[in-house]
């Protein structure tokens, strides 16, 4: 992937969650782990050693899916969609 080894750079895509960019009172531990994914992605994307190698880091953060399993859960909660866009 690195230009140093003959590559042209690349892209790393991490999968987060909408829980990583909003408050989730019903799932604090899950939200904390997803905030970690977002923070890791943003920190790596800002690292000059990585950007110098033409490597881009992104995180996708999908929302919950309204399914029968979710509706039958005691902790059913699908967050409202949020419009969040981070640009380093």
N, C-alpha and C positions, 0 to 999 in steps of 0.2 A: 504494500500500500504506500509506503514511504517513497518520496521522490529520490531519496538517497540510494535506494536499492533498485532504481529503474522504474518504479511505479509512477503513477500520475496523481497520487493522493487517493482520497476515497471519502466515504460517508459512513458514519456509525449512527444507527438509529436505535435509541433506547425507548422502551415502552413504559410509559408512566400511566397516569390516570387523571381524570378531572379532579380526583381527590388530592393530587399533588399541586394544584393551583387554586384550591378553594378550601373552605372549612368543612370538615366532616365530623360533627359531634358524635354521631352514632358509631363511627369507626376510627377512633383516634390513632390506633397503632397502624392500621392500613394507610391512613392519611400520612402519617409520619414517614413510612417507608416510601410512599410515592413522592412526597416532597423531597426525599433524599435522591430519588432518581432524577427529578427535575434539577435539583441543585448540582448534582454530579455532572449532568449533561451541560449545564450552563457554565460550570467551572472549567470543565475540559475544553469547551468551545472557546473560552477566553484565554486558554493557555498558549502563550507565544510559541512554545516548542511544538505544539500540535498544529497550530495554524501555519507555521513555517513549512510543515510537511504537506500542506494542502489537504489536510484531513478536516472534514466538517463533522460536527457532532450535533445531532438533533434529538429531540424527545417528542414522541407523539403522546397525546393525553386524551384518549377516548373517554366518553361518558359511560354511565351504566346502561344496561339494556333491559328494557321492561319485558320480563319473561314470567311465566307461571311460577317458576322456582323463586324468583325475586318476590312476587306478590304474596307467596305463601310463607315467606320468611318473617320471623318475629321482628327483625330489625330492618324491614323493607324501607329503603330510602333511596330514591334516585335524585341526585342533586339537579337543580335547575341548570340549564346550560349557561356557561360563562364564556364570554368573548375575551380570551387572553392571548396575547401574542407577544413573545419576548424576542427582541432583536438586540443582539449584543452590540 
